[in-house]
Structures are given as C-alpha cells and as structure tokens.
Amino acid sequence: MTRIAAAVVALLALAACGAQDTREVLHVGSQRGGTKAVMLASHALDGAPYTVDWSEFPAAQHLLEAIAGGSVDLGLVGDAPFMFAYQSGAPIKAIGAQNVAERPRDALALVVRAASPVRRLADLKGKTVATTRGSVGHYLALAALAADGLPADHVRFTFLAPGDAKAAFSSGRVDAWAIWTPYLPMALKEGARVLVDGHDLVSGYGFEVANDRAAKDHRTMLDDFLAREAKALDWARTHPDDYARVLARETGLPADIARDYANKNGRRSVPIDARVIADQRRVLETFRRAGTVAGTRDIADAFVPPAGA
C-alpha cells in the first residue's frame, strides 16, 4: 500500500508539472488599477498567447522607476512624467500613444480648499503647491503660471505621492494641490475648489512606455498587447458602467468615483506621428523653461512606433 501511495503521489506531481503554464510572461504596470481594470472588464486578454503579471502603482513616477529598473516591461503614463523621466536618462521608450478627443473638465486641476482666500494664481505668491515631481499635475501648475506671465518660483512646490499630498492638503500643511483623476473628484467631494482646470492647458496624451530591453526583446508580445488594449479602450467608451464596476472592485474606489473616472477616461489609441512628437516638444520646453529638466536627449529617440507602422 505504501508503494502504491507513493506511485500515486508521483503521478500527481508529474501531472501538475505538465499542467503548469509555460507561456511567456509580460510584466505590466497599472496606475490605480486603470489599465488592469479595462483589460479585465473587456476580456481583451482572452486567448492571449502569453500571461500578464500585473503590478499596481499610485502614480506615474513610481511606475516609470519600475519600468526603468526592468521589473516592469510596460506601463501607461501621462506625457509630462514620460518626458521628465526620459530627459532624466531613464532607459525607456514610448511604443504606443493614447489621447482623448477633448480633455474633460474636473479631470486635472490645481485646487485650493473651499475657505482659502486664494482666488487667482497671483494670490499663490510664496505659497506651497503639492504635487508629484514630473507629473501631469506638476506640468499643469508650470503651464498655468507661464500662461499668466508668472515665473515658476512664484510658488513653492512640495513634491509628494498622491496619498501624502492629499493628507497635506486636507490638514492645511500646503496651500494648493495639483492633482488628477481619480484623486481630484475625491478632493472636490470633500470641498476643494478648482483654481485652474487643465482642460485648456494640457492636451492629455498618454503613452505606453516600455523598458528599452523589453521594447527590443519582447516586441511581438508588446505589439499584441497594444492591439488588444486599443480594442479594450473602444469597448470602455461604450460600456463605462461595466468598466466602472471592475475598476471599483480592483481598486477599492467608491462606486461614484470609479464611474466618474470611467466617464472621463474616454481614451483611444492614436498613432505616434509628427503632431504627437511636436506636442511633446512643447511639454518638454515648459519643464526646461522652469529649470526642472536639464537633459538634452533627442526627443525623437524617445518614440518607437509599433512594428509595421
């Protein structure tokens, strides 16, 4: 009986080994569940010849650090953090682009507390603005100051992760907060007041960014993922409630905040062309004029369109 039991165990072990998934693995980063949720909700990865290992990040800066370090192959980030990281020397490339037809209001903004005496940007002179370094919030604040003819040092930036920035803003340790969805609607729900909306100042491009090595070694997988993601984005624009339900489940966001995110996140895949690159030159110049970026890498080398494009 002992020999029979041992034989059964051995056979089960062999069967388990044979059942293991031997497909290649693509390591994908997702900011606050956004990419992961849309891919899961749309079933876009069904039948993929590889598996996806997901990692979650609170903001683009952290995701870009993981991509640069090689622990993540691919991740979606905004144009400003991508430009900032690329010019800082990170070994990364944008291999896909996304955009919205028109940036919605209350999706990216510089906000103050309801009782703040600040009514216009000039009133922020010498005051503190919380945001994440190199983020779309950082870019919005710099672009808004430039548009009003104010220097970048008109305010004092305090660079914090979104969660820490929220705590600092709520407690009054900072005077303003430059933030984006899904954090922005939560702040507005708690009484924050919009000082500057990003609707008219930020184009809203996002980029699927890959590690240089992954862009070279896993190109077939990456191109397949981008094609599936494009279909998922098309699905999400017509199924915002279904997308929101999965987003809430994946992130723990309240249902109304997840629905707001889904409704405002009407992105679609767009080709990386001369117009996109020209827009990114403008983003980079805004950072450079403010003295926040010193890199001189050729911006054209930051983009690698999909194979065959």
Phi, psi and omega in degrees: 000322180296318180294322179295316179299318180296320180295320179297316179299318180297318179296320178296321180296317178296320179296320179296319179297320180292335182273354182297145179283113182260010179292158176295158181244130175253123182266113186240133177264147182224130178274118178048036173081358188301303181293315181301315183297317182291327178288320179289315183297324183273352184059030184294337183268000178301129179081004179296140182279021179209167175253154179249127174258113186268144172230140183256142181223145181281339184202165184297323182304314181292321178295316180296324177297321179291321178295313180299325180281348177091000179281343175234136180278323191209146177195149180269128179222163176287164183296319183297309178297328177295312179300318182297313182291320181298315180287347175276359176099007182297139180279074186225159177218144172273122182248355178208152181232149177223155180203163173250148181302321177210126180298125180288156175285156181062031174250336178209125185201159169260119186240157173232166178288155186304321183272003182296140176285351182290123180242342179211167184302323181301330181289348180274006183307122178077000182266168186263136176240122178269138173192180176262134183303130178075008182277174174295332175293316176301314180297316179302314181299316180294318180295322180293317178298315180298320181296331179267007179073024181255144180286161181298330180273014174297330178239167175250117180277138171242113186268118184219155170294155184308317180297317179290323178295320178299316180296318180294321180292314182296326182275351179088010180285341173233158185269333183211165183219125176260111193213167187229174176291140009268003181288325183300309180299331176293320178294318179296324179296331180268007173107005178295154181240133182285124175266316178222127177264142181284357184309316186262357187243341185233128185290326176094024175287144171234153182229138168278114187249134181241152169297144181308317182294316180296321180299331180270316189272336185238034188297322180297315178296316182297316180295322178295318179298317180297321179295319178291323179294321178301319178292323179296320179294320177299318179296317184296326181294334180255357179226054185298326181291320178295318177298316182297322180297316179290322179299315179298319180293319184285330188250341186081008177294146173302150185303320183289326178289319178297321180293320177299316179299313181298320181291328183268352187259048184280053183285157172217151178289138178228154180289148173278102183234187183299325180294318179296314182295322178297320178298322180288333173298322179294318177299314181298318181296326177298316177295318182295316180298330179278354179077019183263347179231129181247352183295153181235024179296143179294120184297331180296332181282354181279349187239133176231101180299158178304151180304133178088354181283000000 
